[in-house]
Amino acid sequence: MPDTEARFAERGELATAVLAANRAAGRKIAVAESCTGGMVSVALTDIAGSSDVFSAGFVTYSGHAKQAQLDVSSEILETFGEVSLATAWAMAAGALTNSDADVAVAITGIAGPGGGSAKKPVGLVVFARARRGQDPDDYFTQRIQFESTDRAAIRHAATLFALELLQPDRDELRPSDDVALPAP
C-alpha cells in the first residue's frame, strides 16, 4: 500500500501545480487517454475547484472510441495502429476539437503485462500535445519506452509525463526523438 499512497500523493502534487499554472495563464486543458484509463483526468479532478481549468477528459480505450469521441480516422488506425505517433497526434487534435480547451494532451500505449510485440513492446507509450491555434505540424509528439513490465508503474509514469506536458512552460515543445525512461 505505501507505493500506491506515494504514487497517489505524487500525482496529486503535480496535478495541483498543473491546475495552478494553467489557471494563472487563463487556460483550459483537456486530456485524451487510452492506456492510462482516465488516471490523468482523475488526478486533475481530485483537486477541488479544478472545473475552472479542466475542460474535458476522454477515455478512449478502443479504436472505436477513438473514432467516435475524438474523430481519429479509420485510415490512421488501420495504417499506423492504435499505439502510434499518428494516433496520439489525432487524439490530441480531437480533444481540442471536441472541447473548449486551449491545450490538450493524448496518451496511448501498451501498459502490459501482455499485448506487446517486437515492434511495440510492453512499456511503449506515445504522447501528443496540441495547443489551440498552433500549426498542427508543430504538435509535440513523442514515443517513450518505459523500462518496466509492471502495469501500475508504467501507467503511473505515463500519467506523470502527461501531467508535465500540460504545464504552460511546455508550449514550445516540438516533435522529438524516442526516449527510454525508467518507470519507478
N, C-alpha and C positions, 0 to 999 in steps of 0.2 A: 503493500500500500504506500510506503514512503515515496517510491518512484512516481506513482500516479499523482500523489499530492504535490510533489515537487514540479512535475510537468504541468499540472493544472495551475499552480502558482506562477510559473514562468510564462505560460500563455496569457494569464490574466494581467500580469505586469506589462507585457508587450502590447496587448490589446488596449489597455488603458492609455499607454503612450501614443498608440496609433490614433485613437479617437481624439485625444487632446490635440495632437499636431494637426489633424485634419480639421478639427473644429476651429482652431486658431487660423487656419488657412481658408476657412469658409467653404470647405469642400465636403461633398458626399462621396461615399465609397460603396462598391458592390463587389461581391465575390462569386465566382462560378467554380464549384468544387466537384471533383469526381472521387479520387482515391481518399481524400480526407473526409468525405461523407458528411460535411457540414461542420467540421471541427473549427474552422476559421470563423464561420458565422456564429457558432456557439460562444467562442472566446469573445467575440465583439458584443454579442447581445447579453452576455452575462454581466456586462457593465451597465449599471443603472444610468439612464439618460442617453444611451447610445443611439436612440432613434433620430436624433437631430443630425447625425453623421452617417450612420449605416442605412443605406437605401434599400439594398436587396441582396439576398443570398440565394443562389441557385444550386441545388444539389442534383447534379445530372450524372448519375452513376452509369446509366446505359447509353448506348449510341442513340437510341430512340429519344431519350430525354434530352440529350444534347441537341438533337434536331428540333424537337418540339418546343423546348424552352429557350434555346439560345440561337436558333436558326443556323446551326452548324450544318453544312450541306452534306448530303449523302456521298457526293463525289470526294470530299475531303476525307470522310470516314473510310470509304472504300479504298482510296488511293494510299492514304498515309496511316490509317488506323486510329484508334481512339487515344493511344498514347503517342503523341507526335507533336512537333512544333506547330504544324499547321492546325491541328485540332485545338491546341491550347490557345493559339492566336485567335481562331474563330470563336472560341468560348469567351475570351475576354472582350472581343468586339460585340458579341451577342449580349453580354452582360451590360455593356454600355447602351446598346440599342434598346434593350428591354427594361431600362431603369432610368432614373434621373441622376445617376451617379456621375461624378466628374472623373473618377478613376476606378478602374476595375482590375482585378487580378483573377487569373484562372489557374487551376491546378488539375492535372490528370497524371495518373501514374499506375505503377504496379507495386502495391504495398505488401503483397505476399501473404503467407509464405509460399503459395503456389502461384501459377499463372504466368510466370516469367518464361523467357525464351533466350536463345543465344543473342539475338538482336535487341531484345527488350527484357533484360533481366530484372528480377525482383530488386526493388530499391530504386528503379529508374522513375523519376518524377519530372514532369515537364511543366514549366510555368510560363505565363504570359502576363504582361502588364500593359494596359492601354489607358490613355487619357483622352477625354472628350476634346475634339478639335485637333488632336495630334495626327500627323500623317501616318496612316496605317502601316506604311513601310518601316516606320521607326518604332513600332511597338516593341517593347522588350520581350524577348523570348529566351528561355534557357532550359537545357536539359541538365539535370543533376542526377548523378548516380550516388545515392546514399549507401554507404558501405555497411550494410546490415541486412539481415534477413528477418529481423524482428518487426512484425507488422506495426505494433504500437510505437516503436522507436521511429520507424520510417514516417508514419503518419504525424507524429509529434514534430519531427524535424521539418517536414513539409509545411505543417501549419505555421511554425515559427518563421520559415523562409517567406511564406506568403504574407504574413503579417508585416514583416520587414519591408516587403515590396510595396505595401500600402502607405508607407511613410512619404510625406511630401518631398523630402530631400532625395528621393529616388526618381524624381521626374526626368532627369537627364539620362537615365539608363537607356541603352540601345541593345539590340540583339547581341548575344555574346556566345562565347565558346562553352562547350560542355565542361563540367567540373565534377569532381568526386569529393564528397564530404562524408564525415562520419555521421551516424545517426545515433546519438547517445541515448 
